[in-house]
Amino acid sequence: SATGAGSTLTVTAATPAISSVSSAAVGQSATITGTGFAPGATVTIGGVAATVVGTPTATSIVATVPSVATGAQVVNVTVAGVQATGAMTVSAAVPAPTITACTGTVNSSLSITGTNFAAPATVTVNGNSVTSPTVASATSITGSVPTAITAAGSYATVVTVGGQASNSFTCTISAGGGGGTSAPFPNSAEGFTIPTISKVAKQLVAPHMGANGAGGNINAWAVDLARCSGRTSPAITSYWHHNIDMYDHAIKVNSDYIDMGPNQALTYQFTTTNTTYIGQVYTDQGANYSTSTFISISTTPCDFDAAKAVANNACYATSGTPINGMFFEVTNNVSGYGCKLNTNTTYYLNVRWQNAAVVPAADACAAAGQSLCGLFMQIKKF
């Protein structure tokens, strides 16, 4: 303090002190918390200089972990020649995620396939963040297309896990609305795009045999098996797809006869509108076939989660008899009757031969020694 003419005012900088350092891998950011920090502070981790990210505050410094061994490492912060010492754990490097496929629908679902996914993950589409993406597995992330994306198109998409960003992948976003949308997973190698509505409802039994698509023994479109990777056991060897108007099928009491071989699966993709109603999916294999069926309605194609079926989740139905089915309700209410479906959302009705209650998992058509199995499926509204 000043005491008179010629007196000196001395200002002493706060002594730095470290209270904690977050764990991080080499190349990732570690947050150093403490007191007495200031702009111009330097950091070493394990005796190696670390790059300070941004401008330190009085209580926080962010630094990039340099190339040091994993495990416990000494952290030093130096401010105006005064050093503080702490410790941190350098964790093993997190492998960078990669995106191999990405599709979505405006104002609806987003599906990303790749590798090295882990929670928590962040996702951006055209620079817009996806709200609360779900890491379904190391190869699958689901979520909703950001509301800023209002038109169909191709958008750069990036997944970030543990501070590591994936490759920028061009995600195909299709237009929303209507009873159905273009298939989100056409295989470009097959050189076709699935029509917006590829199967029209009819008030009669419509045999599912034929070739009005890429199918060999099934009247549907063959799509990439990567869609089913890690989502069902045993693995699928052929996968078929249709886009339908679910409400139109329901009001016309549409009936289909489906023929599929062992280890094959079929998905009906549909998008709900603002129309609310209660419906039912009913399957019966009749006298010709006595194999078990597994059906689900999910925001994920090829979703045959056996645990959910065994736990009696209303959107997953399995049966050890030729007869199977589920009720569903398209509603804006918090709860719905049977399998609750939100309005204006894309869903997938998935079908394969399996009794989910049987362990180990087995394809029911293969187990029955059949080269081809079939069922009668009806979609109706109440």
Secondary structure, DSSP 4 states (H G I P E B T S, - for coil): ---STT------PPPPEEEEE--EETTSEEEEEEES--TT-EEEETTEEEEEES---SSEEEEE--S--SEEEEEEEEETTEEEEEEEEEEPPPPPPEEEEEEEETTSEEEEEEES--SSEEEEETTEEPSS-EEEETTEEEEE--TT--S-EEEEEEEEETTEE---EEEEEE---SS----S---GGGT----SS-S---SSEEE--S-SSS-SSSSSEE--GGGGTTTSSSPPSEEEEEE--HHHHHHTTEEEEEEE-TTEEEEEEEE--S--EEEEEEEE-TTT----EEEEEESSTT---HHHHHTT-TTEEEESSSEEEEEEEE-SSSS-SSEEE-TT-EEEEEEESB-TTSSS--BHHHHTT-S-EEEEEEEEE-
